[in-house]
Amino acid sequence: MLKKPIELHIYDDNGEVKETYKLCIIPWGMMKKAVSVFDKLSESKNESGDIDEMTGFLCDLFKNRFTPDDLNEHADAKEVMAAISAVSAEIISTNPNAEAEPQKK
C-alpha cells in the first residue's frame, strides 16, 4: 500500500475539478510493467513517444478510468508529472537492487 495515495484530477473547460482519481496500491502486475516502461524510457531519445508511452501506462495503472485524451486535454501537467514521480519513487523504494545513495568506500 502506498504511504500516500497518488491522485490525478481531470478538469473541465473552466478549470474546475470534474473527476478525482486515487490510486492506493500499485498492483504487482503494474509494478512489473512500470519497471519495464521506466527502463525503456531511460534508454530512449524519443521524447514525444516517451510521453505517449507514459500516458498509456498511467491510464493502465488507474485501470483505464480515464483515457489518454482525458489526460492530454484535461489534466494538469504538474499533477501528471507528480504522479509519474510518485510511481518512480515507489519502484525505487521496493526494488531491493536499487540504491538510494551510492556506497561509500
C-alpha positions in Angstrom: 0.0 0.0 0.0 1.3 3.5 -0.8 2.2 5.8 2.0 0.2 8.5 0.3 -2.4 7.8 -2.5 -1.4 9.0 -5.9 -4.1 11.4 -7.1 -5.0 12.8 -10.5 -7.7 15.3 -11.4 -9.5 15.8 -14.6 -10.6 19.4 -15.1 -13.5 20.8 -17.0 -13.0 23.7 -19.5 -13.4 26.2 -16.7 -10.5 24.7 -14.7 -12.8 23.2 -12.1 -12.2 19.6 -10.9 -14.5 17.3 -12.8 -13.2 14.0 -11.6 -10.7 12.9 -9.0 -8.9 9.5 -9.3 -6.9 8.0 -6.4 -4.5 5.1 -6.5 -3.8 3.5 -3.1 -1.8 0.5 -4.3 0.4 -0.4 -7.3 -0.7 -3.9 -8.2 2.2 -6.4 -8.8 1.4 -6.7 -12.5 1.6 -3.0 -12.9 4.8 -2.8 -10.9 6.4 -5.2 -13.4 5.1 -3.1 -16.3 6.3 0.1 -14.6 9.8 -1.3 -14.3 9.7 -2.2 -18.0 8.4 1.2 -19.1 10.9 3.2 -17.0 13.8 1.0 -18.3 12.6 1.6 -21.8 12.2 5.3 -21.3 15.7 5.6 -19.7 17.2 4.3 -22.9 15.1 6.3 -25.3 15.7 9.6 -27.1 12.2 10.0 -28.5 10.6 12.4 -26.1 7.2 12.5 -27.9 7.0 8.8 -27.9 8.1 8.7 -24.3 5.2 10.9 -23.3 2.7 8.8 -25.2 4.2 5.6 -23.5 3.9 7.1 -20.1 0.3 8.4 -20.8 -0.8 4.9 -21.7 0.9 3.5 -18.7 -0.9 5.9 -16.3 -4.2 5.1 -17.9 -3.5 1.4 -17.4 -2.3 2.0 -13.8 -5.6 3.8 -13.0 -7.5 0.9 -14.6 -8.5 3.0 -17.6 -10.9 5.1 -15.6 -9.8 7.9 -17.9 -8.4 8.0 -21.4 -5.1 9.3 -22.9 -7.3 12.1 -24.4 -8.6 13.0 -21.0 -5.0 13.4 -19.7 -3.9 15.3 -22.8 -6.8 17.7 -22.8 -8.0 18.0 -19.2 -5.2 17.0 -16.7 -2.7 19.4 -15.2 0.9 18.7 -16.4 2.3 19.2 -12.9 -0.1 16.7 -11.4 0.7 14.2 -14.1 4.4 14.6 -13.6 3.9 14.3 -9.8 2.1 11.0 -10.4 4.9 9.7 -12.6 7.4 10.7 -10.0 5.5 9.0 -7.2 5.3 5.8 -9.2 9.0 6.0 -9.9 9.8 6.6 -6.2 7.7 3.7 -5.3 9.5 1.4 -7.7 12.9 2.5 -6.3 11.7 2.0 -2.7 10.5 -1.5 -3.4 13.4 -2.6 -5.6 16.0 -4.4 -3.5 18.6 -3.8 -6.2 18.1 0.0 -6.3 20.4 2.1 -4.2 19.1 5.3 -2.6 22.6 6.5 -2.1 26.0 5.4 -3.5 28.0 3.2 -1.3 30.9 5.0 0.4 34.3 3.2 0.1 
